[in-house]
Amino acid sequence: MVEGQSWTTRRGSNPRPDPSPADQVLDIPATPTGDVRATSSIGSLLSPNILTAAIIASWYLSNIGVLLLNKYLLSIYGFRYPIFLTMLHMLSCAGYSLAAIRWLAVVPPQNILSRRQFFKILALSAIFCFSVVCGNTSLRYLPVSFNQAIGATTPFFTAIFAFLITFKKETAEVYLSLLPVVFGIVVASNSEPLFHLFGFLVCVGSTAGRALKSVVQGLLLTSEAEKLHSMNLLLYMAPMAAMILLPITLYIEGNVFAITIEKARSDKFIVFLLAGNATVAYLVNLTNFLVTKHTSALTLQVLGNAKAAVAAVVSVMIFRNPVTVMGITGFAVTVMGVVLYSEAKKRSKATAH
């Protein structure tokens, strides 16, 4: 019966020839939704090169921004409490680091594994406090341009502390490259119109503290079990540093909390300044990590050399502090010495390997 004929039989009764390649059905993908198209366009716009350039620009802006804000607050605005300001920076770094690591998962969280490791981090926090407080204090007395010129001598102090603490000797080429670093800062100091002896000494102390921290950090946290990611290290160091600074600011700067609250009542702008300053202070550390992640530690070092010069130029343009030809020459010699030092270190490591 025709009614009983299967669909297969009926289909086979009228066979079709094998389709030619031209008749093949093309597998056309479905049209993406608006969200997917938007994501794709953003991804194409944010190419790796553009993303890296944006991160580097953010690093420059945050580094120079925190310097200028510190200078404005401590010297021009008249908020003469550098220790309290540093403590706010540490509290900000602690809060933002907690959010970035625990909630946003910027890096995997790491825990302190032993009491010994805890005291090592505490020691680093104390050195960190000393360096940052001295740096902020120097901005009360020195222009940013001269502050950056002194800060450029960090490799000189790093080489000294590495030799004194770890007995690590560098090649003759590395030590020779440090001569223009020191000579340049001597020239710049002798010709600085706004030279202030106390400001100069605390700025040197800040630079030496920064170098000491890097050497001690490499010495204390060298084992694989104790190594901490830079963002995790900041998470633990920042609250420790804030606790160290709290009694110091109360003893040296008096009733600074009441004074700040009173200032905020009469001038709301200071709340914006302090909050913005503390936020930018954290962004310095975040962008520092991001630049290293997307480039390399060597690139960060090279960018840091250029950053000092850029910060000096921007500060002169904004604050209009006087500069001399000899001062500019001395700063340039120091920066060139740092560049030579970086190249000498790179060749020394290549030879060692």
Buried (B, 14 or more C-beta within 10 A) or exposed (E): EEEEEEEEEEEEEEEEEEEEEEEEEEEEEEEEEEEEEEEEEEEEEEEEEEEBEEBBEBBBBBBBBBBBBBBBBBBEBEBBBBBBBBBBBBBBBBBBBBEBBEEEEBBEEBEBEEEEBEEBBBBBBBBBBBBBBBBBBBBBBBBBBBBBBBBBBBBBBBBBBBBEEEEEEBBEBBBBBBBBBBBBBEBBBEBBEBBBEEBBBBBBBBBBBBBBBBBBBEEBBEEEEBEBBBBBBBBBBBBBBBBBBBEBBBEEBEEBEEBBEEBBEEEEEBBEBBEEBBBBBBBBBBBBBBBBBBBEEEBBBBBBBEBBBBBBBBBBEEBEBEBEEEBBBBBBBBBBBBBBBBBBBEEBEEEEE
